[in-house]
Amino acid sequence: MAFGIKAFLAPNEIATGGTAGLAIVFHSLTNLSIGSLMVLINLPLIAPSIKTLGKTFAFRTITCIISLTLFTFLFEYFKLPVLSQELLLSTLYGGISVGIGLGFIFKGGASAGGGTILA
């Protein structure tokens, strides 16, 4: 998921859904890192979810949020190149990358945060 965000979506200012999309939008407005923004957006949502969704789901979700943030920071640190400047191709490849990442997360019985926690 972090690969799709950093290699295709964020450099072309394409916002995906959920907290990653909000982080991309706020990144273009504030210049804060995408990983930091994802954590800041998810923090208020995690506390109520522990009580209502159970400790196991909350632990897995927190692990996913931390992993996604760490990989986003790693890709920023190692200067992952923009793999496409074409808007349509970036949308397609970024969507596929994020979709595959979310599939793995949901298959593991967790959430990537944001609206999925609320749902």
N, C-alpha and C positions, 0 to 999 in steps of 0.2 A: 504494500500500500504506500509506504514512504517513497519507494522508487518511482511509482507513477506520479506521485505528487511533486517530487523534486525534479524529475527528468522531463516531464511533459506538461503538467498542469500549471504549477506555480510560475515557471518562467514565461509562459504565454498568457498569464493572468486569466486562466480558466478555473472557475470555482466549481468544485464537486459538491455533493450534498453533505450535510452534517457538519460536524465540528471542523473537519478538514477544510471544507469550503469556506466556513466563516473565518478560519485562520488565514486562508489565502487572501480573502477580501481585506481583513484587518492588517495583514502583512503589507499589502500594497498601500494602505492608508497610513500606517504607523511606522513601518520598517522594522518592527520587532520580528524575531525569528518565528517561523511557522510552528516549530515544536513547542516553544514557550507559550504561544497563543493557544495551541490545542490543550495544553495542561490547564491554563487559566480558564478556558471555556468549560472544561470537564469537571473541575474541582467542585463547583457548587452542585453538580448533578450526582456526584458519587456518594456523598454523605446520606441522602435520603434513600439511595438505591440499596445500601447495605442492609437497612432495616426491612425494606419491602421485598427485595428480590433474593435475599439470602447471602450468606457469607461466601459461599463457593462461587456463585456467579459474579459477585462484586470483586472477589480476589482475582478471578480470571480477567475481568474487565479492566481492573487497575493494572494488571500485568500487561495487557494489550496496549493500554494507553501509554504506559512507561516505555514499552518496546518501540511503539510507533514514534514516540518522541525521541528516543535515543537514536533510532535509525535515521530520522530526519536530521538530527544534529550531526550524525556521522556523514551523511551525504552533503551537508553544508560544509563541514570541515574539510573533507577530501575533494571539494569542488566538483561534484558530479556534473558532467557537461550536459547542456541542453541537447536532447537527442533529436528534436524536430522543431523547426520554426514555423512549419505549416500548421495553421490553426485546426483544420479538419483532422489531420493525422495525429496531432497532439491530443485532441479530444478523444479520438478513437483509441489510441494506445494508452493514454492516461486512464480512460474509463475501463479498459480491459485490465490494466495493472491493479487499479484500485478494486475492481470487482473480484479479481482472483484473491487479493489479500483479504477482502471482507468475507469471501467464501471460506477461506481457511479459519478466520476468526469465528464465524458462526458455526462451522463444523466442530470447533473446539468447545462449543457451549459458552461463548463469551460475547462481548460486544465491543465495538470500537469507541464507544462513548456517545455522547450527545443525545440525539433523538431516539436512538435505540434503547437507551436506558429509560427514557420517559415512556416509551411504548411498552 
